[in-house]
Amino acid sequence: MFSPEGPTIRELAVQALSSVEHGYDLLAAKFDHTPFRTPDTILDAVTSALGPLGTFDDGLDLCCGTGAGLAVLERVCRGSVTGIDISAGMLEVARQRKGTGEGAEGPRVFLVRGDARALPFASAPSAAPAFDLVVSFGAFGHFLPDELPGLFAQVHSVLRQGGRFAFPIVAPARPGTPAYWALLGFDTVMRVRNAVWRPPFVMYYRDFRLADVRRELTHAGFDVETVALPEFGRRPDGSPRCRMVVATRTAGGYPVSS
């Protein structure tokens, strides 16, 4: 699972006993050599699926990490490309990948340190929505279910009317399969860890379910559809193994807390 350039067991243990923010600061330099980085197959599939949805000007990668998803935005957006993440260490790696220094990410690429639950682009009451497209890859396991309404309201607030919020979601593992038991075991270990150790490290990917996500996005003021990603095939019942959720901003939705 890990390349020789990846973190050691000791480094992973130290990370796992840290907060989410500090843990990713520690892991940042080796993150791209772990299985936690979003695979290029996912990035390419989402890029292809976004193409038929139209033309985008300005894009935001929510919880951008080391910047893998920024390449998607650079391919589908004509204007600015922004990445936001809570981890300064991950953002520094993203800057290095772009070959640029602090405050000079590139002619149209900008990196911002901030919390997705309180986006700085939405902080001013008079601020106009800034983006036509928001994407996110592999980050939603770091948010508890009761945080989704606020998170989706934040995304809604920074999207222009008709803007899209798009992200891949993998079909849940079937009960009794090795993947099911592996995810259940990981989830159980994380819950035990958080029950006995502080600060917590939130990482519960089994909690991010399509039905719940669709409901909360709708409540936040989005029209929601899904697009099958054919590159990953279908399950025996004919349902897609992986979909892209496409949430389009409409009027209304939750107010954003100040």
Protein Blocks (a to p, Z undefined) as FASTA:
>chain_A
ZZfklccfklmmmmmmmcfklmmmmmmmmmmmcckbccfklmmmmmmmmmmnoccfbdcd
ehklnolmmmmmmmmpcbdcddddfblklmmmmmmmnopaehiabjkbccddddfklcfk
lmpmklccfbfbdcdehklmmpcfklmmmmmmmmmmmpcehiacdddddddddehiaklm
mmmmmmmmmmmmmmmpccdddddfklmcfklmmmmmmmnopacdddddfknopafkopaf
bdcddddddeeijdddZZ
